Amino acid sequence: MDTLAEAGATRTTCPYCGVGCGVLATARGDGTVRIEGDPEHPANLGRLCSKGSALAETLIPDRRLLHPEIGGRRATWDAALDHVAARLAETVAAHGPDSVALYASGQFLTEDYYLANKLVKGFLGTANIDTNSRLCMASTVAGHKRGLGSDTVPGTYEDLEEADLLVLVGSNLAWCHPVLFQRVQAARARRPAMRLVVIDPRETASAREADLHLPIRADADTALFLGALAAMEAAGTIDRAYAEAHTQGLDEALLAARPFADIERLRHATGLEREPLARFLDLYARTGKTVTVFSQGVNQSAAGTDKVSAILNCHLASGRIGRPGAGPFSVTGQPNAMGGREVGGLANQLAAHMEIGDPAHRDLVRRFWRAPALAQRPGLKAVDLFRAVADGRVRAIWIMGTNPVDSLPEADAAAEALRRCPFVVVSDIVRDTDTMPFAHVALPAAAWGEKDGTVTNSERRISRQRAFLPLPGEARPDWWQLREVARRMGFAEAFDHPDAAAIFREHAALSAFENDGTRDFDIGALATLDDAGYAALAPTRWPAPAGGAPTTRFFADGRFYTPDGRARLHAVRAAAAPALTPERPFVLNTGRIRDQWHTMTRTGRSARLSAHLAEPFCEIHPIDAARLGIADADLVELSTDHGGAVLRALVTERVREGTLFAPMHWTGQFSGAARINALVPAHTDPISGQPASKAAPASLRRVQAAWYGFAVSRAEPEGRGCLYWAKVRAPGGWRLELAGTEAPPEPHALLGLDPAADVLDYTDRGGQRRLAAFDGRGALVGALWLAPEPVAVSRAFAVSLLDGPRFEPDARTRVLAGRPGADRPDPGALVCSCFGVGANDIRRAAAGGCASVAAVGQSLRAGTNCGSCRSEIQGLIDAERRVLQHR
């Protein structure tokens, strides 16, 4: 373990997005942990976002899976591992290697990923190992391979800062990669001539900070970049000398693009207004130092690979690649999506960026691993894999570090597939995911802070995750579980790794094996690290070949990893608009919110992170809302051909008319009917296999509830059985929103109240019921407000009472009011998670003279850490200014 002796801190890496921020973690004697950004890590230079800053709050040991279980009953590790190994071996013997599968995670460490792929592809003899990275990055992988010859991110984070024009396509960088966005914003402050363009159907936090926002219609990105390529040709900025020397396919790509030189045709295809469209085309065609950053809005499409190719075409045709401040740049969603790609984590890959379809690569890996049963063909990609589970082709599946019952498209079908599967193993850190009930064997995994290994960020930088906490109970690292099963299946000689360092050395050695510069991924210089060197490994960007000079950017020499060394431009076609019908007239877009991560397994345990957006919601344009009779905060039913959800309406002009947005984080653990991926069709890109998560035809209607409620409780409340419920952590307990059409639930059962609690219960003539319960010391243990309409209670005030002082008997009626008195200003809805600043706090500061985000930051500290709330702060300042002007 690498520690900072002077501070007792451990240098590690954040487990969330692909920025790969360095973290200093200090475990204290009282069991708490101090978290700080590592000022020496080149990815973040000391900054952390709201999620990273709250990491210590997610280490709560409640609901941990601490012991192996077979059939829901505690078992020893030997019994569980013997059982897993025997069932896998029996299944292979009876039904062949392709009857077993492993479904992994971009939150694996590289060492976990490596052993998983070695076991499944090398020794079980099947390529049926895929990962949830298929849901976020597979189209980038496919686009890179067919354009560049390899899955290579050409540039670095510094390129984003050095660009004269930065274009974000399908990337809400301000919320999804906040620290990287702050680096961009700092660069803009240093160089005011730098321009930021955001291409996104929604007016995101990133869009509000941009010089130009293009609210493109769903799936029109390919058409836009066909238009951009045509604009380059018209402006004379195609670099024909570069293209002729280093690429193939330019003429065919230009032929496909020329129809979109007609701006009216392009405007119709993209849904954009003429003036901003023309402005973008001119900027993009004429700015030499351009970086195009793309993420899930590009990848999560049935035409995702073509979108990536359309972007690559523009950079290859103009030679804007491999140069400082110029190039295409994919930002990954998960902390180790890149590491997974390095070890062949997808079903159509081999380790070390090799191809399972290439006989020479198969022979190389087979010889290195000494694996006579190496898989001979690609395996099943995620969506097809779970279809195979459903129809019985896959009869045993091991799920590690992911929650497919919530994260896969058509998630209800994934749940049904697991219900039918004869043998399901789930390795996880907690026992309450929606996937865990389907496990025949449950294995307790090590969590962040307990496990040791490496991850690779979006700029190809390998960093260490180091343990600073002991393993709780009988939890074990994922690589250890894989090693032990492999040994029991008769593969002990190939799986004799004593620790993560030994696995990493093997991984690095394979990257260099018979490479000689023919493959992009080469970290041979790290293959000889001893244990001390591995423990002290500093952040290192690949490639790092043994004896070779380090390379900052790829392709500066114009050499690509194709057979002839030339990049390939592809003549792609614009995708059709989503097929809407009178029954499904809306386009449903799904995505992330600022303070939650994936399916909330970790972030859902932080009260601070749960306060910003505490309910599942659906964004709807005001014109659509008025037409459907929907008001802000109403309940709405959102439905597709695959499922439905009941959500809180958020009426906003951030979305285009005819489109809806709903976040994908809520699960059955936190809500009654908000598993959004159950609504998403399992429609995939034909090349990458990545699902289309952002363009589902949908319908929407207002839901009329008979009553609405809000509750706070020290005990976890139980909302099941209501038409709508959503609960999240709060300081000192929980908060719960609920509504129903039947009679309201009994308060004692809802709040888990002790029969001996002192209860105040009041119902007025308007049907509003208010209840507060106190323990023997006078502390609030729960409160409930019910009304025929959405409850007008200050949520921030009510939540604060759980962690507040004891109430004397004559003061307890104040709780029923649900609002603070004049002596205690209501902070309002949380805006800045880092410093706990609410919307009302910011409004008061603006009314008091704070006329800028910087001034609010100086007064309240809001927006001065990760900065992901700055656009919200600016919106509140602008709104307050309008109010003051009309007084």
Disulfide bonds with the S-S distance in Angstrom:
none
